[in-house]
Amino acid sequence: MAYIIAEPCIGTKDTACVDVCPVDCIHPRKDESDFESATQLYIHPEECIDCGACVPVCPVTAIFALEDLPEKWDSFTPVNAEYFNK
């Protein structure tokens, strides 16, 4: 997993990151059925190509490279992965 979306995204779900992702690995998109019910956006751990395009466009600074993820948000690593295993 290259990038993780953490706590600041909860309740925000700004889709600027979705718009710039070259491989469409951030979900749910606004046109997906679970967009309204999802508490945050998630990065697919196997589809992410580690380009980092999503990081600078996030208005709430919620996206981190795995190695830069603040320790207080370590729990978001499995949260991102589990979203795609449902």
N, C-alpha and C positions, 0 to 999 in steps of 0.2 A: 504494500500500500504506500503510495507516494505522498498523497495529501489527505488531510483529515479536516472535516468541518466540525467545529466545536460549539460550545455553549452560546456564544454571542449570536448565532444564527437562530436559535430557538425563538419563535414568535416573530421573527423578521422575515425570513425566507425571501430576501431580495434575490432576484434571478439574474442579476448582472453576470454572475459567474457562469450560469447556464448559457447565456448568450455568447460568451467568448470561448467556451470550451470547444476545441477543435475535434474532439472525438465523442461528444455527447455522453459524457460519463457522469454528469451531475443530475440527480433526480430527487424528487419528482419535478418534472417540468409543469408549468401552469396548465398545459393541455392534458395532463395525466389525471386519471380519476382520483388518485389519493393525494393530490396536491393540497387540497383544503384540510384534510385530516392529519397530514404529516406535521410534526412539530418543527421540523427543520429540513434542510436539504442535505443530501448525502453524496459522497463521491464513491463510485464503484471502484473497489480496490484492484480489480484485475484489468479494467478498461483504461484507467488513468495512465497517461503516457509521461507523467512527471514533467510537463511543460511549464507549469507555474503560471499560466495565463490567468487563472482564476484569482490568484492571491491579490494583486493590486486593485482589482475592481470590486472587491468585497467592501461594502460601505461600513461594516461593523467589525472588520478584522477578525473574521471567524475561521479563516482557512489557513492551515499551517502545514508545512512540510513535516513529515512524521518525526524527523529528528529535532524539529523546532517546536513541537507541540508542548505547551506549558504543562508541567506535571499535574497541576490541578485539573486538567482536562484529559488525562490519560484514558479515562473511561470512555471517551468518545471514539477511540480506535475500534473497539469491538462493536460499538453502536453503528458506526458507518458500515462495517462489514456485514452485520446482521441484517440491515435493511435489505440487502440484496440476496439474502438466504431465506426469505420468507416464502 
